[in-house]
C-alpha cells in the first residue's frame, strides 16, 4: 500500500470503519454508525471504492455501507470519503454474508449492490459464487418490500446463472424482461472497463423484492 493508504487506515478507519467478526453477536445500529436514520444501501465487494464514492455523492439521502476484504481497496475508499467530504459512507472489513446473516435484521436494506463479483469460472468453483440460491434468499430477506437487488457482471455464463437464480427466487421480481438496460446512475467501474476492452458484454440485473 502507498503511504497515503497506510495513513488512511491509521487515521480514518476508527472514524468510518466497521470490523465484521466471523461470528457476529449483536445487530448493527445504522443510526449509530451513520449518525442519522436514512435508507441503507449495502454494497458487497466495493473494490477500490470509486464507484461507491461516486454513487454516494450523487445520492446524499441514502447511506452506503461498502464491504470489502481487500485492504488497499478499503484504504482507498477511506481516502475518498475524506477527500470528497462524504458523510453517508462507511466501510466494512470482512465477509459481507457474515454481516448480512448476523448483524442486519430483516427488512433493513433499501438496496443491495453486487457489481462485478468474482465469477469463479471453473465448474468446481461455482459453489463459491456469491449469487447462489441460499445467498439470494438471505439478501432478499434483508431488503424492505420494494427494495432492489442490483447485480452486474461482464462474464456471460455467470450472467445467465445470475438471471436464472434471481428469477427462481419467489420473493423477487425482475424489473426488466431479462437483463436490464444499463442504469445511468451506476458509474463505469474498473472491472467494467477491463471487460469492454476484452470485448465482453456487460450485463445488469435489477430485481425488486415483492
Backbone as CSV, one residue per row, in Angstrom:
resi,resn,N_x,N_y,N_z,CA_x,CA_y,CA_z,C_x,C_y,C_z
1,UNK,0.842,-1.195,0.000,0.000,0.000,0.000,0.877,1.245,0.000
2,UNK,0.338,2.313,-0.543,1.037,3.583,-0.548,1.003,4.195,0.851
3,UNK,1.869,5.174,1.064,1.879,5.873,2.345,0.530,6.541,2.596
4,UNK,-0.097,7.004,1.523,-1.426,7.630,1.630,-2.444,6.642,2.173
5,UNK,-2.376,5.403,1.718,-3.312,4.379,2.167,-3.035,3.965,3.605
6,UNK,-1.776,3.828,3.947,-1.422,3.475,5.323,-1.921,4.556,6.277
7,UNK,-1.748,5.807,5.888,-2.226,6.915,6.718,-3.741,6.889,6.862
8,UNK,-4.431,6.541,5.779,-5.900,6.468,5.825,-6.356,5.398,6.814
9,UNK,-5.706,4.244,6.797,-6.076,3.185,7.736,-5.826,3.619,9.178
10,UNK,-4.705,4.316,9.401,-4.364,4.740,10.757,-5.335,5.774,11.303
11,UNK,-5.713,6.739,10.473,-6.469,7.883,10.982,-7.963,7.866,10.640
12,UNK,-8.336,7.204,9.550,-9.738,7.250,9.128,-10.525,6.001,9.473
13,UNK,-9.844,4.854,9.584,-10.567,3.631,9.924,-11.336,3.764,11.234
14,UNK,-10.760,4.341,12.305,-11.535,4.467,13.549,-12.793,5.312,13.400
15,UNK,-12.833,6.170,12.387,-13.981,7.062,12.198,-15.033,6.433,11.282
16,UNK,-14.575,5.801,10.202,-15.502,5.332,9.168,-15.533,3.810,9.008
17,UNK,-14.730,3.092,9.753,-14.615,1.652,9.544,-15.519,0.823,10.437
18,UNK,-15.849,-0.367,9.947,-16.652,-1.337,10.692,-16.021,-2.709,10.501
19,UNK,-15.521,-3.301,11.577,-14.954,-4.638,11.516,-16.070,-5.658,11.645
20,UNK,-16.141,-6.576,10.678,-17.181,-7.605,10.679,-16.598,-8.888,11.249
21,UNK,-17.018,-9.317,12.435,-16.489,-10.552,13.006,-17.034,-11.771,12.272
22,UNK,-16.307,-12.891,12.383,-16.764,-14.113,11.716,-18.059,-14.622,12.324
23,UNK,-18.258,-14.386,13.585,-19.491,-14.788,14.255,-20.072,-13.586,14.997
24,UNK,-20.783,-12.731,14.273,-21.328,-11.523,14.899,-22.271,-11.865,16.046
25,UNK,-22.196,-11.055,17.099,-23.036,-11.322,18.254,-24.133,-10.307,18.485
26,UNK,-24.028,-9.142,17.838,-25.030,-8.098,18.041,-25.452,-7.509,16.705
27,UNK,-26.681,-7.031,16.658,-27.190,-6.403,15.447,-26.564,-5.020,15.257
28,UNK,-26.403,-4.659,14.007,-25.872,-3.349,13.651,-26.942,-2.285,13.866
29,UNK,-26.517,-1.146,14.401,-27.402,0.004,14.552,-26.971,1.055,13.532
30,UNK,-27.603,1.101,12.361,-27.186,2.062,11.333,-27.239,3.506,11.802
31,UNK,-28.210,3.832,12.658,-28.318,5.213,13.136,-27.085,5.599,13.943
32,UNK,-26.567,4.663,14.724,-25.355,4.938,15.499,-24.133,4.993,14.585
33,UNK,-24.117,4.138,13.558,-22.975,4.079,12.652,-22.864,5.338,11.807
34,UNK,-24.009,5.844,11.333,-24.003,6.992,10.425,-24.376,8.312,11.099
35,UNK,-24.884,8.230,12.298,-25.292,9.448,12.983,-26.617,10.002,12.517
36,UNK,-27.411,9.187,11.846,-28.733,9.616,11.392,-29.525,8.380,10.987
37,UNK,-30.803,8.566,10.746,-31.644,7.493,10.213,-31.957,7.800,8.753
38,UNK,-31.578,6.895,7.856,-31.792,7.083,6.422,-31.835,5.711,5.771
39,UNK,-32.415,5.599,4.578,-32.382,4.313,3.859,-30.945,3.852,3.682
40,UNK,-30.734,2.536,3.822,-29.387,1.978,3.817,-29.158,1.124,2.578
41,UNK,-28.042,1.391,1.890,-27.609,0.617,0.730,-26.389,-0.201,1.131
42,UNK,-26.426,-1.499,0.844,-25.284,-2.372,1.096,-24.598,-2.671,-0.222
43,UNK,-23.301,-2.374,-0.309,-22.524,-2.742,-1.483,-21.566,-3.861,-1.097
44,UNK,-21.678,-4.974,-1.782,-20.847,-6.137,-1.493,-19.708,-6.190,-2.504
45,UNK,-18.491,-6.034,-2.013,-17.327,-6.042,-2.886,-17.139,-4.699,-3.548
46,UNK,-16.704,-3.709,-2.782,-16.612,-2.344,-3.308,-15.299,-2.056,-4.024
47,UNK,-14.384,-3.023,-4.072,-13.137,-2.821,-4.803,-12.352,-1.649,-4.257
48,UNK,-11.904,-0.775,-5.146,-11.141,0.401,-4.724,-12.046,1.543,-4.256
49,UNK,-13.357,1.369,-4.354,-14.285,2.312,-3.764,-14.707,3.476,-4.633
50,UNK,-14.172,3.575,-5.853,-14.509,4.723,-6.706,-16.004,4.761,-7.027
51,UNK,-16.567,3.605,-7.348,-17.993,3.544,-7.673,-18.838,3.905,-6.459
52,UNK,-18.474,3.373,-5.300,-19.206,3.669,-4.076,-19.215,5.167,-3.804
53,UNK,-18.048,5.770,-3.873,-17.941,7.197,-3.578,-18.764,8.026,-4.555
54,UNK,-18.722,7.681,-5.832,-19.460,8.453,-6.834,-20.966,8.309,-6.641
55,UNK,-21.421,7.093,-6.365,-22.861,6.881,-6.176,-23.342,7.567,-4.902
56,UNK,-22.568,7.455,-3.828,-22.969,8.073,-2.565,-23.002,9.595,-2.673
57,UNK,-22.044,10.161,-3.397,-22.018,11.615,-3.567,-23.246,12.109,-4.320
58,UNK,-23.729,11.304,-5.258,-24.900,11.687,-6.053,-26.217,11.324,-5.371
59,UNK,-26.145,10.667,-4.215,-27.332,10.131,-3.549,-27.258,10.422,-2.046
60,UNK,-27.195,11.698,-1.655,-26.957,12.037,-0.244,-28.085,11.657,0.690
61,UNK,-29.248,11.352,0.162,-30.375,10.989,1.011,-30.327,9.560,1.532
62,UNK,-29.387,8.747,1.002,-29.248,7.373,1.481,-27.843,7.162,2.030
63,UNK,-27.716,6.206,2.944,-26.418,5.843,3.499,-25.893,4.600,2.791
64,UNK,-24.565,4.545,2.586,-23.919,3.454,1.872,-22.934,2.734,2.800
65,UNK,-23.142,1.433,2.954,-22.209,0.593,3.691,-21.527,-0.317,2.684
66,UNK,-20.246,-0.060,2.442,-19.473,-0.810,1.455,-18.625,-1.849,2.179
67,UNK,-18.729,-3.102,1.765,-17.991,-4.186,2.409,-16.953,-4.737,1.443
68,UNK,-15.722,-4.857,1.910,-14.609,-5.302,1.087,-13.634,-6.099,1.957
69,UNK,-12.893,-7.010,1.330,-11.880,-7.786,2.054,-10.464,-7.350,1.684
70,UNK,-10.324,-6.614,0.589,-9.016,-6.209,0.074,-8.577,-4.929,0.781
71,UNK,-7.529,-5.006,1.591,-7.132,-3.880,2.430,-6.803,-2.613,1.641
72,UNK,-6.057,-2.678,0.529,-5.825,-1.442,-0.232,-7.116,-0.791,-0.724
73,UNK,-8.104,-1.603,-1.097,-9.381,-1.041,-1.512,-10.090,-0.335,-0.375
74,UNK,-10.052,-0.934,0.799,-10.641,-0.298,1.985,-9.964,1.037,2.247
75,UNK,-8.627,1.028,2.210,-7.871,2.263,2.473,-8.176,3.329,1.435
76,UNK,-8.309,2.928,0.174,-8.588,3.910,-0.877,-9.955,4.541,-0.696
77,UNK,-10.953,3.744,-0.331,-12.285,4.304,-0.121,-12.281,5.234,1.086
78,UNK,-11.560,4.891,2.138,-11.454,5.791,3.290,-10.879,7.139,2.857
79,UNK,-9.877,7.084,1.984,-9.272,8.322,1.486,-10.279,9.129,0.681
80,UNK,-11.066,8.459,-0.163,-12.072,9.159,-0.967,-13.144,9.790,-0.085
81,UNK,-13.515,9.105,0.978,-14.513,9.659,1.899,-14.040,10.988,2.454
82,UNK,-12.783,11.022,2.887,-12.256,12.265,3.465,-12.069,13.334,2.397
83,UNK,-11.485,12.963,1.258,-11.204,13.943,0.214,-12.476,14.584,-0.330
84,UNK,-13.553,13.789,-0.428,-14.798,14.300,-1.005,-15.791,14.780,0.050
85,UNK,-15.417,14.664,1.317,-16.298,15.120,2.384,-17.597,14.336,2.462
86,UNK,-17.541,13.038,2.204,-18.741,12.208,2.209,-19.124,11.849,3.644
87,UNK,-20.356,12.126,3.999,-20.838,11.792,5.344,-21.722,10.553,5.347
88,UNK,-22.054,10.035,4.173,-23.017,8.928,4.075,-22.374,7.621,3.623
89,UNK,-21.080,7.434,3.900,-20.381,6.201,3.531,-19.642,5.656,4.745
90,UNK,-19.781,4.369,4.981,-18.986,3.650,5.957,-18.415,2.417,5.267
91,UNK,-17.294,1.910,5.774,-16.572,0.822,5.115,-16.469,-0.362,6.056
92,UNK,-16.989,-1.515,5.629,-16.901,-2.731,6.413,-15.784,-3.619,5.914
93,UNK,-15.037,-4.206,6.834,-13.966,-5.142,6.504,-14.351,-6.527,6.985
94,UNK,-14.427,-7.477,6.043,-14.787,-8.836,6.408,-15.708,-9.458,5.380
95,UNK,-16.371,-10.511,5.782,-17.271,-11.265,4.909,-18.655,-10.619,4.935
96,UNK,-19.103,-10.160,3.777,-20.393,-9.474,3.712,-21.538,-10.381,4.135
97,UNK,-21.434,-11.668,3.842,-22.529,-12.562,4.210,-22.583,-12.776,5.713
98,UNK,-21.445,-12.699,6.403,-21.472,-12.734,7.870,-22.218,-11.517,8.400
99,UNK,-21.971,-10.369,7.778,-22.693,-9.153,8.159,-24.190,-9.322,7.941
100,UNK,-24.571,-9.780,6.764,-25.989,-9.920,6.430,-26.655,-10.927,7.359
101,UNK,-25.968,-12.028,7.585,-26.538,-13.122,8.378,-26.653,-12.768,9.860
102,UNK,-25.633,-12.128,10.398,-25.587,-11.962,11.842,-25.764,-10.564,12.377
103,UNK,-25.718,-9.537,11.498,-25.752,-8.169,12.003,-26.867,-7.308,11.432
104,UNK,-27.527,-7.770,10.383,-28.595,-6.979,9.766,-29.944,-7.646,10.010
105,UNK,-30.902,-6.933,10.547,-32.235,-7.508,10.737,-33.001,-7.582,9.423
106,UNK,-34.086,-8.311,9.432,-34.953,-8.392,8.257,-35.495,-7.007,7.920
107,UNK,-35.745,-6.797,6.628,-36.382,-5.562,6.146,-35.588,-4.308,6.519
108,UNK,-34.250,-4.374,6.427,-33.441,-3.241,6.872,-32.691,-2.530,5.753
109,UNK,-32.720,-3.067,4.522,-31.930,-2.504,3.438,-32.815,-1.923,2.341
110,UNK,-32.409,-0.783,1.824,-33.131,-0.163,0.714,-32.623,-0.672,-0.626
111,UNK,-31.398,-1.194,-0.651,-30.826,-1.765,-1.871,-29.600,-2.591,-1.512
112,UNK,-29.310,-3.571,-2.363,-28.060,-4.314,-2.307,-27.418,-4.212,-3.680
113,UNK,-26.145,-3.827,-3.721,-25.394,-3.725,-4.973,-24.302,-4.788,-4.991
114,UNK,-24.270,-5.554,-6.063,-23.226,-6.566,-6.263,-22.677,-6.337,-7.667
115,UNK,-21.631,-5.532,-7.762,-21.104,-5.142,-9.062,-19.805,-5.892,-9.366
116,UNK,-19.858,-6.698,-10.413,-18.701,-7.420,-10.943,-18.010,-8.297,-9.889
117,UNK,-18.790,-9.195,-9.273,-18.185,-10.129,-8.317,-17.321,-11.149,-9.043
118,UNK,-16.453,-11.798,-8.294,-15.603,-12.841,-8.872,-16.485,-13.899,-9.526
119,UNK,-16.292,-14.180,-10.812,-17.172,-15.149,-11.496,-16.864,-16.597,-11.163
120,UNK,-15.704,-16.860,-10.531,-15.322,-18.252,-10.264,-15.673,-19.118,-11.473
121,UNK,-14.975,-18.926,-12.590,-15.402,-19.540,-13.857,-15.305,-21.067,-13.916
122,UNK,-14.389,-21.663,-13.151,-14.277,-23.119,-13.214,-15.479,-23.775,-12.536
123,UNK,-15.981,-24.846,-13.151,-17.184,-25.507,-12.638,-17.033,-25.924,-11.185
124,UNK,-15.860,-26.409,-10.822,-15.662,-26.892,-9.449,-15.666,-25.753,-8.428
125,UNK,-15.565,-24.499,-8.921,-15.567,-23.349,-8.029,-16.901,-22.611,-8.009
126,UNK,-17.885,-23.077,-8.774,-19.166,-22.375,-8.841,-19.827,-22.237,-7.469
127,UNK,-19.541,-23.182,-6.571,-20.144,-23.131,-5.234,-19.656,-21.923,-4.444
128,UNK,-18.579,-21.287,-4.889,-18.053,-20.114,-4.198,-18.688,-18.818,-4.681
129,UNK,-19.486,-18.897,-5.723,-20.095,-17.680,-6.261,-21.038,-17.040,-5.242
130,UNK,-21.054,-15.728,-5.262,-21.907,-15.006,-4.326,-23.385,-15.196,-4.657
131,UNK,-23.720,-15.084,-5.945,-25.125,-15.180,-6.338,-25.488,-16.654,-6.547
132,UNK,-25.984,-17.256,-5.475,-26.494,-18.610,-5.472,-27.753,-18.613,-4.607
133,UNK,-28.619,-19.620,-4.744,-29.960,-19.542,-4.131,-29.981,-19.196,-2.645
134,UNK,-29.149,-19.835,-1.835,-29.199,-19.578,-0.395,-28.804,-18.140,-0.067
135,UNK,-27.795,-17.631,-0.756,-27.369,-16.257,-0.513,-28.428,-15.263,-0.978
136,UNK,-29.027,-15.539,-2.119,-30.052,-14.638,-2.642,-31.245,-14.578,-1.688
137,UNK,-31.662,-15.732,-1.173,-32.776,-15.758,-0.225,-32.455,-14.942,1.018
138,UNK,-31.221,-15.041,1.499,-30.816,-14.278,2.679,-30.792,-12.781,2.382
139,UNK,-30.206,-12.401,1.254,-30.175,-10.992,0.888,-31.586,-10.433,0.716
140,UNK,-32.423,-11.190,0.050,-33.798,-10.726,-0.163,-34.527,-10.509,1.164
141,UNK,-34.272,-11.366,2.145,-34.941,-11.231,3.440,-34.542,-9.954,4.164
142,UNK,-33.388,-9.406,3.824,-32.933,-8.167,4.466,-33.398,-6.927,3.724
143,UNK,-33.943,-7.076,2.538,-34.478,-5.945,1.787,-35.861,-5.571,2.300
144,UNK,-36.162,-4.285,2.289,-37.519,-3.866,2.570,-38.387,-4.173,1.348
145,UNK,-39.684,-4.350,1.504,-40.541,-4.552,0.337,-40.390,-3.404,-0.658
146,UNK,-40.170,-3.756,-1.910,-39.966,-2.762,-2.957,-38.517,-2.381,-3.167
147,UNK,-37.629,-2.817,-2.282,-36.205,-2.510,-2.413,-35.578,-3.368,-3.510
148,UNK,-34.386,-2.983,-3.972,-33.797,-3.624,-5.141,-32.499,-4.363,-4.829
149,UNK,-32.295,-5.444,-5.576,-31.039,-6.180,-5.617,-30.484,-5.990,-7.022
150,UNK,-29.373,-5.259,-7.117,-28.801,-4.883,-8.415,-27.452,-5.556,-8.576
151,UNK,-27.335,-6.402,-9.593,-26.088,-7.099,-9.893,-25.596,-6.689,-11.276
152,UNK,-24.295,-6.769,-11.465,-23.710,-6.518,-12.781,-22.498,-7.414,-12.960
153,UNK,-22.293,-7.900,-14.186,-21.147,-8.743,-14.483,-20.788,-8.621,-15.957
154,UNK,-19.538,-8.950,-16.263,-19.106,-8.989,-17.659,-18.806,-10.424,-18.080
155,UNK,-19.245,-11.372,-17.273,-18.990,-12.790,-17.543,-20.303,-13.426,-17.994
156,UNK,-20.430,-13.743,-19.275,-21.716,-14.146,-19.855,-22.327,-15.354,-19.164
157,UNK,-21.521,-16.364,-18.898,-22.063,-17.573,-18.282,-22.575,-17.289,-16.875
158,UNK,-21.839,-16.457,-16.140,-22.280,-16.092,-14.790,-23.541,-15.234,-14.874
159,UNK,-23.625,-14.375,-15.875,-24.819,-13.554,-16.048,-26.063,-14.415,-16.236
160,UNK,-25.955,-15.447,-17.051,-27.089,-16.350,-17.264,-27.432,-17.085,-15.976
161,UNK,-26.414,-17.508,-15.236,-26.658,-18.188,-13.969,-27.310,-17.245,-12.961
162,UNK,-26.845,-15.997,-12.925,-27.472,-14.994,-12.054,-28.942,-14.804,-12.402
163,UNK,-29.211,-14.666,-13.693,-30.584,-14.434,-14.133,-31.483,-15.589,-13.727
164,UNK,-31.003,-16.814,-13.897,-31.801,-17.987,-13.524,-32.018,-18.040,-12.017
165,UNK,-30.967,-17.760,-11.246,-31.066,-17.839,-9.789,-31.987,-16.763,-9.239
166,UNK,-31.830,-15.550,-9.699,-32.671,-14.456,-9.206,-34.121,-14.647,-9.635
167,UNK,-34.327,-15.119,-10.852,-35.699,-15.328,-11.346,-36.404,-16.438,-10.586
168,UNK,-35.638,-17.386,-10.065,-36.233,-18.518,-9.354,-36.632,-18.170,-7.924
169,UNK,-36.143,-17.061,-7.403,-36.487,-16.695,-6.029,-37.923,-16.169,-5.992
170,UNK,-38.790,-16.778,-5.193,-40.217,-16.398,-5.217,-40.491,-15.016,-4.653
171,UNK,-39.532,-14.459,-3.931,-39.762,-13.154,-3.331,-39.221,-11.998,-4.129
172,UNK,-38.673,-12.294,-5.320,-38.106,-11.250,-6.168,-38.840,-11.184,-7.499
173,UNK,-38.902,-9.993,-8.057,-39.493,-9.822,-9.380,-38.512,-9.026,-10.241
174,UNK,-38.332,-9.454,-11.463,-37.421,-8.781,-12.380,-38.038,-7.464,-12.835
175,UNK,-37.238,-6.401,-12.817,-37.728,-5.103,-13.273,-37.630,-4.957,-14.784
176,UNK,-37.046,-5.946,-15.446,-36.880,-5.897,-16.899,-37.287,-7.241,-17.483
177,UNK,-37.342,-7.306,-18.789,-37.603,-8.565,-19.476,-36.257,-9.221,-19.760
178,UNK,-35.737,-9.922,-18.771,-34.397,-10.487,-18.881,-33.389,-9.547,-18.248
179,UNK,-32.305,-9.273,-18.965,-31.306,-8.349,-18.444,-31.811,-6.919,-18.541
180,UNK,-31.392,-6.099,-17.573,-31.870,-4.719,-17.517,-30.998,-3.809,-18.378
181,UNK,-31.568,-2.739,-18.915,-30.723,-1.728,-19.554,-29.733,-1.182,-18.532
182,UNK,-28.572,-0.792,-18.997,-27.573,-0.292,-18.060,-28.087,0.977,-17.376
183,UNK,-28.257,0.953,-16.052,-28.757,2.146,-15.369,-27.747,3.293,-15.454
184,UNK,-28.223,4.471,-15.727,-27.327,5.617,-15.866,-26.692,6.006,-14.535
185,UNK,-27.321,5.620,-13.423,-26.780,6.013,-12.121,-25.636,5.109,-11.673
186,UNK,-25.398,3.990,-12.374,-24.281,3.128,-11.995,-23.030,3.581,-12.740
187,UNK,-22.017,4.068,-12.031,-20.790,4.510,-12.702,-20.077,3.338,-13.376
188,UNK,-19.289,3.654,-14.372,-18.471,2.633,-15.029,-17.336,2.252,-14.087
189,UNK,-17.213,0.969,-13.804,-16.196,0.506,-12.875,-14.928,0.082,-13.615
190,UNK,-13.861,-0.092,-12.847,-12.597,-0.556,-13.408,-12.778,-1.915,-14.081
191,UNK,-13.530,-2.805,-13.426,-13.738,-4.134,-13.995,-14.583,-4.059,-15.261
192,UNK,-15.505,-3.113,-15.303,-16.321,-2.937,-16.496,-15.459,-2.470,-17.669
193,UNK,-14.592,-1.518,-17.431,-13.690,-1.053,-18.492,-12.819,-2.192,-18.994
194,UNK,-12.336,-2.992,-18.063,-11.497,-4.125,-18.436,-12.281,-5.108,-19.300
195,UNK,-13.537,-5.354,-18.947,-14.372,-6.254,-19.726,-14.647,-5.727,-21.115
196,UNK,-14.902,-4.425,-21.209,-15.159,-3.807,-22.514,-13.919,-3.900,-23.397
197,UNK,-12.748,-3.646,-22.812,-11.512,-3.749,-23.593,-11.293,-5.174,-24.095
198,UNK,-11.790,-6.145,-23.336,-11.667,-7.547,-23.742,-12.824,-7.979,-24.638
199,UNK,-13.674,-7.011,-25.039,-14.806,-7.261,-25.949,-15.852,-8.177,-25.313
200,UNK,-16.006,-8.069,-23.986,-17.070,-8.801,-23.303,-18.275,-7.887,-23.118
201,UNK,-19.450,-8.469,-23.191,-20.678,-7.700,-22.967,-20.864,-7.445,-21.470
202,UNK,-21.586,-6.381,-21.157,-21.881,-6.041,-19.766,-23.350,-6.351,-19.500
203,UNK,-23.611,-7.022,-18.389,-24.973,-7.440,-18.058,-25.375,-6.834,-16.713
204,UNK,-26.506,-6.137,-16.690,-27.087,-5.645,-15.444,-28.354,-6.433,-15.151
205,UNK,-28.570,-6.716,-13.881,-29.775,-7.402,-13.429,-30.326,-6.614,-12.252
206,UNK,-31.556,-6.161,-12.355,-32.175,-5.368,-11.309,-33.477,-6.039,-10.906
207,UNK,-33.496,-6.613,-9.730,-34.671,-7.299,-9.196,-35.200,-6.543,-7.981
208,UNK,-36.508,-6.595,-7.824,-37.156,-5.888,-6.725,-37.842,-6.885,-5.795
209,UNK,-37.746,-6.632,-4.490,-38.453,-7.510,-3.547,-39.951,-7.258,-3.608
210,UNK,-40.691,-8.344,-3.647,-42.150,-8.225,-3.695,-42.681,-7.574,-2.405
